[in-house]
Amino acid sequence: MISLPFYLCLAGPTASGKTAAALAVAEALKDTRPVEIISVDSALVYRDMDIGTAKPTAAERAQVPHHLIDVIAASEAYSAARFVTDAEALIVDITARGRMPLLVGGTMLYFKALFEGLDAMPAADREVRAKINAKLESQGLHALYTELQRVDPVTAERLNPNDQQRISRAVEVFRVSGKPLSSFHTEGADKPSRPLPPLISLEPSDRAWLHQRIENRFMQMLEQGLVTEVRNLGNRGDLTADMPSMRCVGYRQTWECLVEDDLFTLPERGMAATRQLAKRQITWLRSMPQRQVVACDAPDATAQVTALALQIVAQHLKPAH
């Protein structure tokens, strides 16, 4: 792993207020160390997916430079390994221009990959994959998920039980290597080869507060035209339901409801999936030893994040004696 200059991270579950907090930090630091934001979000990388990803607005992106947003087509795939390569290059470049990288997002695998590196994954095995597909056809996804719970409960806990591609890959990794996928994400975590960066974590003290925010935001997405956005994506002809872009929370549920001609159940299905995502994100966050928690449901949460960021940066800028 290459050595990296100083950078600050802001993470949190979906709908926890990360964008507003990041912009406030950038405003507070503009005269001390101008900020550029690097998105740590596996959905924001896709072009033409604006409403369901809650992408920062054009005005917000004009206020502070943002990176790793709209970098690939929805028909392409983006990986944790590519994120690490892109983020490392950006951190070096932004710092070289006299600015401070602020990494903001909720894709915790990307954060962990950047902090700890990625172990080499077993290559895909056509024969093993064929057997997994046969099990899917004969017994269904639930049987495969049950197998994953048995051989790799850690990965099973963080995956959506309906995420066929990731469940299949996790089972394949175990069958090929004899090791759970989760072990590839944690090996060497106790001894990272470079110092862990400061991480401010927005987490709710009351889950009900976050759930209400999730519900309000999903309803707002529907009002803004999420269904039309997904319908237009489907009509392009180059996307399928099992592509990574269309497996993003909100898009998967909308696609399924359009196929089933059942938009009536979309609000609850979308909200439920987003609540599950938030739960998994918080679980990931709690495994990060350097995190400094700010309650996102506190009335002054943004002010607390800003004050903490200023303190961290001031400490970093303090001359060594």
Summary of the structure (lengths in Angstrom):
residues: 321
radius of gyration: 20.1
end to end distance: 28.5
largest distance: 68.1
contacts: 989
relative contact order: 0.17
helix: 55%
strand: 9%
